């Protein structure tokens, strides 16, 4: 095929920037042997109209679906093309930047001690921030002890491989105001690969309060493979009471759930917040006597999501 028109089976790239979304869509259309015109007609018949030109732009990488109606149409498109649920919608990045918000950001960008964390990521073998798998869902749970100090972090990730090869995730935590002697000399005393992964490279820098590990979820995955991983971090006791639980989201993520469980005194006030680099958006959380604060956000990133709180004797109400 030397040229193409809007009714052809699939548009060639013509030098556009290919994305995981456009590549998957183009391959699915080609495998189905369906024209863009026929696909547009079927979408309209299902109540989710998408023009031929829009389908052409999506499959070539020139544009991506951004409006709510377009995202809704993707679920129908997946069915029409014989794809599994989420195989297209999971790959859509955040809206194309109107300002300077990128599609993928370094994990370290939204973390404290950014330079130190970036160095740790390099030690763990994560040199390029866009090589990470797609985090479909993230569940982070922080356990705060009876004196208000964070002691245990539990994580569950559901990820999709964006390229063939190993699936790896970094896990890094920085503890403020901790005695270096409180750290174990063995990283395995702090990091536990609970299910679906094993520990690879590790860093343990007690003088900086930093610990980190490379989580290896699969050695030889295929593009599109799904992996579920659980891991736990045991933290050394800090001299400071915990006031925040956060998660750095490097690219758009379908769902992030953060929970904080308190063993002792409950917070006086609490709020959830999202910071996507264009100003923080926060909402007050009701503190209830169930010993649990939680935040769930969907279709978020890249950026930072979290919960912060104050203690009754902080003088804040």
C-alpha positions as CSV (number, residue, x, y, z in Angstrom):
1,X,0.0,0.0,0.0
2,X,1.7,3.2,-1.2
3,X,-0.9,5.6,0.1
4,X,-3.9,5.7,2.2
5,X,-7.3,7.3,2.6
6,X,-9.7,7.5,5.5
7,X,-11.5,4.3,4.5
8,X,-8.4,2.2,4.4
9,X,-7.8,-0.6,6.8
10,X,-5.1,1.2,8.9
11,X,-3.1,4.4,8.5
12,X,0.6,4.1,8.2
13,X,2.8,6.0,10.6
14,X,4.2,8.7,8.2
15,X,6.8,9.6,10.9
16,X,4.3,10.3,13.7
17,X,5.4,9.4,17.2
18,X,4.2,5.9,17.9
19,X,2.8,5.3,21.4
20,X,1.8,2.0,23.1
21,X,-1.8,3.0,22.6
22,X,-1.5,3.8,18.9
23,X,0.6,0.7,18.2
24,X,-1.9,-1.6,20.0
25,X,-4.8,0.1,18.2
26,X,-3.2,-0.1,14.8
27,X,-2.2,-3.8,15.2
28,X,-5.8,-4.7,16.4
29,X,-7.4,-3.0,13.4
30,X,-5.0,-4.7,11.0
31,X,-5.6,-8.1,12.6
32,X,-9.4,-7.6,12.4
33,X,-9.1,-6.6,8.7
34,X,-11.7,-3.9,9.2
35,X,-11.7,-0.5,7.5
36,X,-11.8,2.7,9.6
37,X,-15.1,3.6,7.9
38,X,-16.7,0.3,9.0
39,X,-15.3,0.7,12.5
40,X,-16.6,4.3,12.7
41,X,-20.1,3.0,11.6
42,X,-20.1,0.2,14.2
43,X,-19.1,2.7,17.0
44,X,-22.0,5.0,16.0
45,X,-24.4,2.0,16.0
46,X,-23.3,1.3,19.6
47,X,-24.0,4.9,20.7
48,X,-20.4,6.0,20.9
49,X,-19.6,7.8,17.7
50,X,-16.0,8.4,16.6
51,X,-15.2,9.9,13.3
52,X,-13.0,8.2,10.7
53,X,-10.5,11.0,10.9
54,X,-10.3,10.7,14.7
55,X,-9.7,6.9,14.4
56,X,-7.0,7.7,11.8
57,X,-5.3,10.2,14.2
58,X,-5.5,7.7,17.1
59,X,-4.0,4.8,15.2
60,X,-1.2,7.0,13.7
61,X,-0.2,8.5,17.0
62,X,-1.0,12.1,15.9
63,X,-3.6,12.4,18.6
64,X,-5.1,10.3,21.5
65,X,-8.6,10.2,23.0
66,X,-9.0,12.7,25.7
67,X,-12.6,13.7,26.1
68,X,-14.9,11.7,28.4
69,X,-17.0,10.6,25.4
70,X,-13.9,9.4,23.6
71,X,-12.7,7.4,26.6
72,X,-16.1,5.8,26.9
73,X,-15.9,4.8,23.2
74,X,-12.7,2.9,23.9
75,X,-14.5,0.3,25.9
76,X,-16.7,-0.4,22.9
77,X,-13.8,-0.3,20.6
78,X,-12.0,-2.9,22.6
79,X,-15.0,-5.2,22.2
80,X,-15.3,-4.6,18.5
81,X,-11.7,-5.4,17.9
82,X,-11.7,-8.5,20.1
83,X,-9.4,-7.0,22.7
84,X,-9.6,-7.6,26.5
85,X,-11.0,-5.0,28.8
86,X,-8.5,-2.3,29.4
87,X,-6.1,-3.2,26.6
88,X,-6.6,0.2,25.0
89,X,-7.9,2.3,27.9
90,X,-5.0,1.3,30.1
91,X,-2.6,2.7,27.5
92,X,-4.0,6.2,27.1
93,X,-1.8,8.8,28.6
94,X,-3.1,11.9,30.4
95,X,-4.4,14.7,28.2
96,X,-1.7,16.2,25.9
97,X,-0.1,19.1,27.7
98,X,-1.6,22.5,27.3
99,X,1.3,23.8,29.3
100,X,4.3,21.8,30.4
101,X,2.8,18.8,32.1
102,X,4.6,15.7,30.6
103,X,3.1,12.3,29.9
104,X,5.7,10.5,32.1
105,X,7.7,12.0,34.9
106,X,10.6,10.5,37.0
107,X,9.5,8.7,40.2
108,X,11.9,10.9,42.1
109,X,10.4,14.2,41.0
110,X,7.5,14.1,43.5
111,X,9.5,12.5,46.4
112,X,11.5,14.2,49.2
113,X,15.3,14.3,48.7
114,X,14.8,14.2,44.9
115,X,18.5,14.1,44.0
116,X,19.1,11.3,46.5
117,X,16.2,9.2,45.3
118,X,17.3,9.7,41.7
119,X,20.8,8.4,42.6
120,X,19.2,5.4,44.3
121,X,17.1,4.7,41.2
122,X,20.3,4.6,39.2
123,X,21.8,2.2,41.6
124,X,18.8,-0.1,41.2
125,X,19.1,0.0,37.4
126,X,16.3,2.4,36.6
127,X,18.2,4.8,34.4
128,X,15.2,5.9,32.2
129,X,11.9,6.8,34.0
130,X,9.8,5.9,31.0
131,X,10.9,2.3,31.0
132,X,8.7,1.4,33.9
133,X,5.7,-0.9,33.3
134,X,2.2,0.6,33.3
135,X,0.9,0.6,36.9
136,X,-2.8,-0.2,36.4
137,X,-3.7,-0.1,40.1
138,X,-1.8,0.7,43.2
139,X,-2.8,-0.1,46.8
140,X,-0.6,1.4,49.5
141,X,-1.3,0.8,53.2
142,X,0.6,2.5,56.0
143,X,0.5,1.2,59.6
144,X,1.1,3.9,62.3
145,X,2.1,2.6,65.7
146,X,0.7,3.5,69.1
147,X,3.0,6.5,69.5
148,X,2.3,7.9,66.0
149,X,5.3,6.6,64.1
150,X,5.1,4.9,60.7
151,X,6.3,1.3,61.0
152,X,5.0,-0.8,58.1
153,X,4.1,-0.2,54.5
154,X,2.3,-2.7,52.4
155,X,1.9,-2.5,48.6
156,X,0.0,-4.3,46.0
157,X,0.5,-3.4,42.3
158,X,-1.2,-4.6,39.2
159,X,1.0,-3.8,36.2
160,X,1.0,-4.3,32.5
161,X,4.2,-4.8,30.5
162,X,4.7,-2.1,27.9
163,X,7.5,-3.9,26.1
164,X,8.9,-7.5,26.0
165,X,11.5,-8.5,28.5
166,X,11.7,-8.3,32.3
167,X,9.0,-6.5,34.4
168,X,10.7,-4.5,37.1
169,X,9.5,-2.0,39.7
170,X,11.5,0.2,42.1
171,X,10.5,0.6,45.7
172,X,12.2,3.4,47.6
173,X,11.4,4.9,51.0
174,X,13.1,7.8,52.9
175,X,12.6,7.9,56.7
176,X,13.1,11.3,58.3
177,X,14.9,11.8,61.6
178,X,16.0,8.2,62.2
179,X,19.1,7.0,64.0
180,X,21.2,5.1,61.4
181,X,21.8,2.5,64.0
182,X,18.1,1.6,63.9
183,X,18.5,0.2,60.4
184,X,19.3,-3.5,60.1
185,X,22.5,-4.5,58.3
186,X,20.4,-6.8,56.1
187,X,18.0,-5.3,53.5
188,X,15.9,-8.5,53.8
189,X,15.0,-7.3,57.3
190,X,13.3,-4.3,55.8
191,X,12.0,-5.5,52.4
192,X,9.9,-8.6,52.0
193,X,8.8,-9.9,48.6
194,X,5.4,-11.2,49.7
195,X,4.0,-12.5,46.4
196,X,4.6,-12.3,42.7
197,X,8.1,-10.9,42.8
198,X,11.6,-11.3,44.1
199,X,14.2,-8.8,45.3
200,X,16.9,-7.8,42.8
201,X,19.4,-5.0,43.4
202,X,19.1,-3.1,46.7
203,X,20.3,0.1,48.4
204,X,20.6,0.7,52.1
205,X,21.9,4.1,53.1
206,X,21.2,4.5,56.9
207,X,23.1,7.8,57.0
208,X,20.4,9.3,54.7
209,X,17.5,7.4,56.1
210,X,17.0,5.7,52.6
211,X,16.2,2.1,51.7
212,X,15.3,0.8,48.3
213,X,14.9,-2.4,46.3
214,X,14.4,-3.5,42.7
215,X,11.3,-5.8,42.5
216,X,11.5,-8.3,39.7
217,X,8.0,-9.4,38.7
218,X,8.9,-11.5,35.6
219,X,12.1,-12.3,33.8
220,X,10.8,-12.7,30.3
221,X,7.4,-11.1,29.9
222,X,5.6,-10.4,26.6
223,X,4.2,-7.0,25.8
224,X,0.8,-6.7,27.4
225,X,1.4,-9.3,30.1
226,X,-0.2,-8.6,33.5
227,X,1.6,-9.1,36.8
228,X,0.3,-8.8,40.4
229,X,2.9,-8.1,43.1
230,X,2.7,-7.7,46.9
231,X,5.6,-6.4,49.0
232,X,6.1,-5.1,52.5
233,X,8.5,-2.7,54.0
234,X,9.4,-2.7,57.7
235,X,10.6,0.8,58.7
236,X,13.0,1.6,61.5
237,X,11.5,3.8,64.3
238,X,11.7,7.5,63.5
239,X,12.0,10.3,66.1
240,X,9.1,12.1,64.4
241,X,5.4,11.2,64.3
242,X,4.0,10.4,60.9
243,X,2.0,13.2,59.2
244,X,1.6,12.0,55.6
245,X,1.3,9.0,53.3
246,X,2.0,9.6,49.6
247,X,2.5,7.8,46.3
248,X,4.5,9.2,43.3
249,X,2.6,8.3,40.1
250,X,5.1,8.4,37.1
251,X,2.3,8.1,34.4
252,X,-1.4,8.0,34.2
253,X,-2.8,5.2,36.5
254,X,-6.2,3.7,36.5
255,X,-6.6,3.6,40.3
256,X,-4.6,4.5,43.4
257,X,-5.8,3.5,46.9
258,X,-4.0,4.8,49.9
259,X,-5.0,3.7,53.4
260,X,-3.5,4.7,56.8
261,X,-4.3,2.6,59.9
262,X,-3.7,4.0,63.4
263,X,-2.9,1.8,66.4
264,X,-3.1,4.6,68.9
265,X,-4.3,8.2,69.0
266,X,-6.4,9.3,66.0
267,X,-5.6,12.5,64.0
268,X,-7.4,15.7,64.7
269,X,-7.7,16.7,61.1
270,X,-6.9,15.1,57.8
271,X,-7.1,15.8,54.1
272,X,-6.5,14.1,50.7
273,X,-4.7,15.8,47.9
274,X,-3.6,15.4,44.3
275,X,-0.7,17.4,42.8
276,X,-0.2,17.0,39.0
277,X,2.3,19.8,38.7
278,X,-0.3,22.5,38.1
279,X,-1.3,23.3,41.6
280,X,-2.4,21.1,44.5
281,X,-6.1,20.1,44.8
282,X,-7.1,19.1,48.4
283,X,-10.2,17.9,50.1
284,X,-10.9,17.5,53.8
285,X,-11.3,14.0,55.1
286,X,-13.6,13.2,58.0
287,X,-11.7,11.5,60.8
288,X,-13.9,8.6,62.0
289,X,-13.3,6.2,64.9
290,X,-12.6,3.3,62.6
291,X,-8.8,3.8,62.9
292,X,-8.5,4.2,59.1
293,X,-8.1,7.0,56.7
294,X,-8.3,6.3,53.0
295,X,-8.2,7.9,49.6
296,X,-9.1,6.5,46.3
297,X,-8.5,8.3,43.0
298,X,-9.0,7.1,39.5
299,X,-7.4,8.0,36.1
300,X,-4.7,10.1,37.8
301,X,-1.2,11.1,37.0
302,X,1.6,11.8,36.5
303,X,2.1,13.5,39.8
304,X,1.6,12.9,43.5
305,X,-1.4,11.7,45.5
306,X,-1.5,11.5,49.3
307,X,-3.2,11.9,52.6
308,X,-1.9,14.3,55.3
309,X,-3.1,14.8,58.9
310,X,-2.5,16.7,62.1
311,X,-2.3,15.4,65.7
312,X,-4.6,16.8,68.5
313,X,-1.7,18.4,70.3
314,X,-0.3,20.1,67.2
315,X,-2.5,23.2,67.9
316,X,-4.3,22.8,64.5
317,X,-8.0,22.3,64.3
